[in-house]
Structure formats: structure tokens, C-alpha cells
Amino acid sequence: MGRSVHVAKRYEIEWGETAAFNWSDETFIDILNALGADIVHDGKYSDDFEVGLFGYYNAIGNLGVYISDPHLLIESEYIAAGLYGLGMTAEELLDTMQRYLDEADVRDGWLHFTSF
């Protein structure tokens, strides 16, 4: 059996209403990494990145742990630096992440992001 290259006959993208992290997309990626998410990113010249659904759930759960124990949040320099860079509290970040999840089409197991 062969393996051939195909083109998408229909490829539709409809971006959600949640928009955050003005000029701070790399900071958001860094904080997602610090929270344990699985990031696929083509490098600093690409505006697109993807986060595995399971890892995104983990990141939300881990952020919830930091919120429930402020001492942990203070001790985590990566999380604290990321929040400072985003200009957000942990609660605001959690709310934004949840809104992204609520809007995302995750049928393929990924959240697809872009910056524009």
C-alpha cells in the first residue's frame, strides 16, 4: 500500500473571542511549560503553537494548586516571573486559560494558538 501526499479540501479556522497576553505570547508559553503543559512550537519566528489537551489540563490543575497555597506560588520563581511578565494574578491567568479551553476545538487532542 502506498503513502501519498494530500491537500486539505476544506481547512477552516475560526479564532475564539478570548484574546490575551498582548506581546507576551512567549511569556505565556514559558509559564505553560513551567506548569507542565506539552508545547509544540516552531521557534521564536512562528506565531503559532499548540498545547496537548492532557498537558493543558495538568497546567490548569497545577496552577490551581499554586493558587490554593500562596507559599508555593512565592517559591516558584518561574511561575512568579511568568505572572509578573504577563501582568496578571494567578487567578486571572487561570480564568483566561479556562476561557481558552472552553472555546477551543479539542477534537484532535490539541489546543491551537496563534498571535496576531
C-alpha positions in Angstrom: 0.0 0.0 0.0 1.4 3.4 -0.9 1.7 6.6 1.0 0.7 9.8 -0.9 0.6 13.5 0.0 -2.8 15.0 0.1 -4.1 18.6 0.4 -6.9 19.7 2.7 -10.0 20.2 0.6 -11.6 22.2 3.5 -9.4 23.7 6.2 -11.4 26.2 8.3 -10.0 28.2 11.2 -12.3 30.3 13.3 -10.5 32.1 16.1 -12.2 32.4 19.5 -13.1 35.6 21.3 -10.6 35.2 24.1 -7.6 37.3 23.4 -4.9 37.9 26.0 -1.1 38.4 26.5 -0.5 41.4 24.3 3.1 41.0 23.0 3.6 38.4 25.8 3.0 35.1 23.9 6.5 33.8 24.7 5.9 34.5 28.4 2.6 32.6 28.2 4.5 29.7 26.5 7.1 29.8 29.3 4.6 29.7 32.0 2.7 26.9 30.3 6.0 25.0 30.2 6.6 25.7 33.9 3.1 24.5 34.7 3.8 21.2 32.9 2.0 21.6 29.6 3.1 19.9 26.4 4.0 22.7 24.0 4.7 22.3 20.2 6.3 25.5 18.9 8.2 26.1 15.7 10.5 28.6 17.3 10.6 32.2 18.1 9.8 33.2 14.5 6.5 31.5 14.5 3.3 32.9 15.9 1.6 29.5 16.1 1.9 26.9 18.8 -0.1 24.0 20.1 -0.7 22.6 23.5 -1.6 19.0 24.2 -5.0 18.7 25.8 -3.9 16.4 28.6 -0.9 18.7 29.4 -3.2 21.8 29.3 -5.5 20.1 31.9 -2.4 19.4 34.0 -1.3 23.1 33.7 -4.7 24.3 34.9 -4.6 21.8 37.8 -1.1 22.8 38.7 -2.0 26.5 38.7 -4.9 25.7 40.9 -2.5 24.1 43.4 -0.4 27.3 43.4 -3.4 29.4 44.0 -4.6 27.2 46.9 -1.2 27.5 48.5 0.3 31.0 48.1 3.6 29.9 49.7 4.2 27.6 46.7 3.5 30.4 44.3 6.0 32.6 46.0 8.7 29.9 46.0 8.2 29.1 42.3 10.4 31.7 40.6 9.3 30.6 37.1 5.6 30.9 37.9 6.0 34.2 39.7 8.2 35.6 36.9 5.7 34.5 34.3 2.8 36.1 36.1 4.8 39.3 36.5 5.6 39.2 32.8 2.0 38.8 31.9 0.9 41.5 34.3 -1.7 39.1 35.8 -2.5 37.4 39.1 -2.6 33.6 39.2 -6.4 33.8 39.4 -6.6 36.0 36.3 -4.4 33.6 34.4 -6.5 30.6 35.5 -9.6 32.4 34.3 -8.0 33.2 30.9 -6.7 29.6 30.5 -10.2 28.2 31.3 -11.8 30.6 28.7 -9.4 29.4 26.1 -10.2 25.8 26.9 -14.0 26.5 26.8 -13.6 28.0 23.3 -11.1 25.5 21.8 -11.9 22.8 19.3 -10.0 19.9 21.0 -11.3 17.1 18.9 -7.7 16.3 17.8 -6.4 16.4 21.4 -4.7 19.8 21.0 -5.4 23.5 21.7 -4.2 25.5 18.7 -3.0 29.1 19.4 -1.7 31.9 17.3 -0.7 35.5 17.9 -1.8 38.4 15.7 
